[in-house]
Amino acid sequence: MYSEDLQGVVPSRANPSDSLTAVNNYIQNWIKQQAVLQKAEANLPPHQLDVSQKLENYRRSLIVHQYKTALIRQNLDTIVSDAQIQEYYEEHKDNFKLRDNIIRILYVKLPRNAPNQRQLRGYMQSDDPDDRRKLKEFCERYAVNHYLDDNSWLFFNDLLKEIPIETYHQENYLRNHRYVVEEDSLFSYHIMIKGFRIKESISPLSFERDRIHDMIVNQRKMDLIRDMEKAVVTEAYEKNLVKRFDRSSD
């Protein structure tokens, strides 16, 4: 190892102690690599020592990968409209079956001695904008934790991690409960179930929107690569850069 090999190993603003540690670590790693390399070269058969073809294959793959990456970065359209997402969802509904139960909820966690819990229930069961405002103010004042976005879907299992609900049949529980209050030694948990979907049913579009967006973009990416490869092969034949030889039968 030469001194020039150590250039860039030590950050420019490092103190002397850190610099020495970085240099020593680098040297020890280099010694270890060289020792293992020499041992490998001394013990491997000749055909395993010749890695030139593997290196060439790797070089080719790396160059092609970098070209595809640049092509995608420059040409891929990542904008997906709501109409395109809706169309994809309608055409592939059978691919969006739920693997778990999902719910839409309002959720408030309170100290057990929190006041006005009857009023809280009224706020949570109401869709009146004024009651929603009062619900938010109540949570800001008393709640230990709360979730008020009842337009978004959540996995029921994720809720069960937060709330001491005991159920041995989730589907029956969801069908038979709307407003739930659970308690432990410290807290009371208020849950207003605004909607649910049972596993194996069709997942709602709003729950799948981001995934469909990514699927459409990924399909565009594959189409872009496929069209590029097809065009490049056609161009190669037209310019006689490659030739096809038909093997005649004996």
N, C-alpha and C positions, 0 to 999 in steps of 0.2 A: 504494500500500500504506500502511496505517495501523498505528500502534503496537499497536492491539488485535488486529491480524491475527497478531502474533507471540506472543500468549499461548499457552502450552503448548508452544512450540517448544523452549525451553530447560528441561532438568530442574532441579528446585528445588535440588538439591545440587551442581550443576555449578560448577566453579571459573570465574573470570572469563575465562580464556583459552579454555576449552572452550565457554563461553557465546557468546563473540564468534564463534568458528568456526561454531557451529551457526546463529547468526543470519545470518551472511554466506552460508552455504550455502543456507539457506532463501530468502533474498532473491534470490540468483543463479538458483536454480531457478524462482522466481516470475517473474523478468524473462524467462527463457528461454521459459517457457510463454506469457506474454503476448505476446512478440514473434512466436512461431510462430502463435499464435491470430490476431493481427492480419494476418499474412501470408496465412493460410488464408482469412480472411474477405474479404480484398481480391482473392483470385484464384479462389475457387470460384464457380460459377454459382449463381444464387438458389435453384434447386430443391435443391441440395446443402447450402445453409446452413440450410434449414428442417428441423430435427431434432426438432421437437415430437412428431411421431408416434412416432419411435424412442424418445424419452424416455418417452412414455406407455406404450409397449409394455414397456419395461424396468421401469418402475414397477410395472406389473401383474404381470409375471413375478416380480419381487422379492417382492411382497406374497404371491403364491400360494406361492412357494418357502418363505417364512418360516412361513406357515400349515401347510404340509405338514411342515416340519421340527418344528414344535411338536407337531403331531398324532402324528408318529412317536415323538418323545421321550416323550410322555405315555402312549401306548397300545401301543407295539410290545412284544411278548413275545419276549425274546431267549433264553429258557431252552429248550434243545433236549435232550431225553433221549437216552440211549444207544439206547433202543428205536426212537425216531424216526430217528436217524442210521442204524441198521441197516436199517430198513425202506426208507429212501430209497436206500441203497446197493444193496439187493437189487433194487429196482424200476428202477434206472438203471445197472446194471453196465456196459452197453455204452458208457456215457459216461465210464468211468474206465479207459480203456486207457492204458498207460504210453507216454510218448514217449521215455523213456530207461531204461536198465537201473538197477535199484536193488538194494541189498544191506543185509544186517544183519551187523555185524562186531564183533570185538574187535581193537583196534589199539594197538600199543606201539612207540614210537620210542626207540631207545637209542643211546648212544655205542657205537662198534664194539667197544670193549674192555670193555664192561659185563660183570660176572661172572654166572654162573648162568643163561645163556641157555637151556640145555637144560631147566632147571627151569621157566623161563618158558613154554616150549612145553607142558609138561605141565599147567601151571595154565590156560593158554588153551584147551586141548582138553577140559578137565574141566568138568562142570556141578555138581560137588560144592560146596556152600556154603563148606566150609572152604578149598577150593582157590581159590574166588572171593575170599575174604578175603585169602589169601596173594598172589593176583595183584594186588589193590589195594595191599597193602603193598609189593610188589616195585616197582610203578609209582611209588609215592610216594618210594621210595628211589633208584631208578636212572633212571627214564624222563625223557626230554626232553619228550615229549608222549605222551598216551594217550587212548583212547576206549573205554569199557567198557560202554556202553549197547547191548547186543546185541538189545534189544527194539525199537529204533527203526530205521526204514529211512532209508538215505542214498542219494543218487545216486552211482553208481559213478564218474562223471566227476569228482565232487568229491574222491573218494579219490585219483584219479590225479593231481590237482593237488598232493597232499601226498607221494606215494610214487613212487619211480622205477620204476614198472611199465611194461614195454614190451609192448604187445599190439596186434595189428592186427585182431583179431576178438574183441571183448569177450565175446560170447555163448559162444564156444568156451572162452575163458579161464575164465569163471565156471563152466562145466559141468565143467571138468577140474582145478580147483584148490580145495582146502579150506584147507590151512594154507600160508601163503606167507611166505618170508623174502627180502627184498631188501636190498641193501647199496649204499652209495656210499662215497666216500672218508672220510666222517666218521661215518656212522650206519648202524645196521641197523634194518630195519623188519619187525616181526612182525605178520601179519594172519591172523586166524582168521575165515573166511567162514562165518557161521552160517546164512545163507539168502540167496536172490537171486530176483529176478523179471526176466524178459527183456522188453525193450520190445515193445509191441503186445500183451502179455498183460494180463490184468485186474489193475489195481492193488489191493493189499490194503487192507482197510477201515481199518486203523490208520494207513496212510499218507495216507488221504483224509479222516480224521475232521474235522479243522479246516476243510477246504474245504467239506465237506458241511454242517457247522454254519453256515457263512457263507451257503451257498446257500439253506438252509431259512429263515434269518432274512431274507435278501434277498427271498425269495418272499413271506414274510409282510408285508414292507414294501410290496411292489407290490400285494398283495391289499388291504392297509389303505387305500392311496391310491385304488385302483380302487373299493372299496366306498364310501369317502367321496364320491368324485366322483359315483357313481351315486345316492347318497342325496341329495346336494345338488341335483342336476338334478331328481330326482323331487319334492323339496320345493318347488323353484322353480316347477314346473308346477302343483302343487297350490295354491300361494298366488298363482297368476296373475302371478308376477314375470316370466315369459317366456311367449310365445305362439308356437305353430307355425302358419305360414301355408302352405297347400298351393297351389302355383301350378297353376291350371287350364290345361289344354292349349288352344291356339288352335284 
